[in-house]
């Protein structure tokens, strides 16, 4: 009989422990529910997706990217005249590159949220012509023109020729077109619903 009482007491204690655990779990669940309910009530009621398009975000996206410039390889031959400027002294073949692109820090952005437009103004195209000095190859009309100062003279002539070539309208137009396409590709994926225009 004493054993039966002990079993009943143990069973009551076990039920009390389970009941305490259940009460603690229910209290924690109720607290979590109340906190979440309060948070959702406090948040502004928005319909549709959140509009994250701003001038700051667009500029940040542009400046984080590595906008590749258009690069042209240019091969040419320059004719160098003699000191009197009458006869051809020698010809020099050279290889050069022309890089054209924009300075991303000078891009101007305006966002029109009402009309869902992003207007971008690009700065002038920067052109950087470069002659590969190691590529110079000479053909002399006469042996007397082959002197020590020939390299610096020939390099200046090649740089002048390449500089003139780098100002071609089609190079500037292609660089502008490439810059616009690259910027559009950076912005459009996350600026859903907006059109990107260039001034």
C-alpha positions in Angstrom: 0.0 0.0 0.0 2.9 2.3 0.8 4.3 1.5 -2.7 1.1 2.3 -4.3 1.1 5.8 -2.7 4.7 6.4 -3.8 3.7 5.5 -7.4 0.8 7.8 -7.3 2.9 10.6 -5.9 5.6 10.0 -8.6 2.9 10.1 -11.3 1.5 13.3 -10.0 5.0 14.9 -9.9 5.6 13.7 -13.5 2.3 15.2 -14.7 3.1 18.5 -12.9 6.5 18.7 -14.6 5.0 18.1 -18.0 2.3 20.7 -17.3 5.0 23.3 -16.3 6.9 22.6 -19.5 3.7 22.9 -21.5 2.8 26.2 -19.8 6.4 27.6 -20.5 6.2 26.6 -24.2 2.7 28.2 -24.5 3.8 31.4 -22.8 6.9 31.6 -25.2 4.7 30.9 -28.2 2.2 33.6 -27.1 5.0 36.1 -26.6 6.5 35.4 -30.1 3.0 35.8 -31.6 2.4 39.1 -29.9 5.8 40.5 -31.0 5.3 39.4 -34.6 1.7 40.8 -34.6 2.9 44.1 -33.2 5.7 44.4 -35.8 3.4 43.7 -38.7 1.0 46.3 -37.4 3.8 48.9 -37.1 5.2 48.4 -40.6 3.7 50.7 -43.2 1.1 49.0 -45.4 2.5 49.0 -48.9 1.0 47.6 -52.0 3.3 46.1 -54.6 7.1 46.0 -54.6 9.2 48.6 -52.7 10.7 51.2 -55.1 14.5 51.2 -54.5 15.4 53.3 -57.5 17.1 56.6 -56.5 19.9 58.7 -57.9 22.2 57.5 -55.2 21.5 53.8 -55.9 22.0 54.3 -59.7 25.3 56.2 -59.2 26.5 53.6 -56.7 25.8 50.8 -59.3 27.6 52.7 -62.1 30.6 53.5 -59.9 31.0 50.0 -58.6 31.3 48.6 -62.1 34.4 48.4 -64.2 33.2 49.9 -67.4 35.3 48.6 -70.2 36.4 51.1 -72.7 36.5 50.5 -76.4 40.0 49.5 -77.6 41.2 49.7 -81.1 44.5 48.3 -82.5 45.9 50.5 -85.1 48.8 49.7 -87.5 50.2 52.4 -89.8 53.2 53.7 -91.7 54.4 57.2 -91.3 56.6 59.0 -93.9 59.4 61.1 -92.4 60.8 63.9 -94.6 64.4 65.0 -94.7 65.5 68.2 -92.9 64.6 70.4 -95.9 61.1 68.8 -96.0 61.4 67.9 -99.6 62.3 64.3 -99.9 61.2 61.2 -98.0 64.0 60.3 -95.6 62.5 57.0 -94.2 59.3 55.2 -93.5 58.4 53.9 -90.0 55.8 51.2 -89.4 54.2 51.1 -86.0 51.5 49.5 -83.9 49.3 51.5 -81.5 46.2 51.3 -79.4 43.4 53.7 -79.0 41.3 53.4 -75.8 38.1 55.4 -75.6 35.6 55.6 -72.7 34.1 57.7 -70.1 35.0 58.8 -66.6 32.4 57.1 -64.4 32.7 59.7 -61.6 31.4 62.4 -64.0 28.2 60.6 -65.0 25.1 62.6 -64.0 21.9 60.8 -63.0 18.3 62.1 -62.5 15.5 59.8 -61.5 11.9 60.8 -62.3 9.8 58.4 -60.1 6.5 59.8 -61.3 7.2 58.9 -65.0 9.5 55.9 -64.1 12.5 57.3 -66.0 16.2 57.3 -65.3 17.9 60.1 -67.2 21.7 59.8 -67.6 24.1 62.4 -68.9 27.4 61.0 -70.0 30.6 63.1 -69.9 32.7 63.6 -73.0 34.5 60.6 -74.2 38.1 60.3 -73.1 40.5 59.1 -75.7 43.9 57.7 -74.9 46.1 56.8 -77.9 49.3 54.9 -77.1 52.1 53.9 -79.5 54.0 50.7 -78.7 57.6 52.0 -78.9 58.9 48.5 -79.4 56.9 48.0 -82.6 58.7 50.7 -84.6 60.2 49.3 -87.8 62.2 51.5 -90.2 62.8 51.5 -94.0 65.5 54.1 -94.9 65.7 55.7 -98.3 69.4 56.3 -97.8 71.9 55.1 -95.2 72.7 58.7 -94.1 69.3 59.1 -92.5 69.9 56.2 -90.0 71.1 58.1 -87.0 71.0 57.9 -83.2 68.2 60.5 -82.8 66.0 58.7 -85.2 64.0 56.8 -82.6 62.7 59.9 -80.7 61.9 61.7 -84.0 60.1 58.6 -85.4 58.2 58.1 -82.1 56.9 61.7 -82.1 55.7 61.3 -85.7 53.9 58.1 -84.9 52.3 59.6 -81.8 51.1 62.6 -83.9 49.7 60.3 -86.5 47.9 58.1 -83.9 46.6 61.2 -82.1 45.0 62.4 -85.3 43.5 59.0 -85.9 42.0 58.9 -82.4 39.9 61.9 -83.1 37.8 60.1 -85.8 34.1 60.6 -85.3 33.3 56.8 -85.6 35.6 56.0 -82.7 33.9 58.6 -80.5 30.4 57.4 -81.6 31.3 53.7 -80.9 32.7 54.5 -77.5 29.5 56.5 -76.6 27.3 53.6 -77.9 29.3 51.0 -75.9 29.1 53.2 -72.7 25.3 53.6 -73.0 24.8 49.9 -73.6 27.0 48.9 -70.6 25.3 51.3 -68.2 21.9 50.2 -69.4 22.8 46.6 -68.8 24.0 47.5 -65.2 20.8 49.4 -64.3 17.8 47.7 -66.0 17.9 44.3 -64.2 17.2 45.9 -60.8 15.3 49.0 -61.9 12.2 47.1 -63.0 9.5 49.2 -64.6 11.9 52.1 -65.3 13.2 53.2 -68.7 16.8 54.4 -69.0 17.3 57.4 -71.3 20.6 59.2 -72.2 20.8 62.9 -72.8 
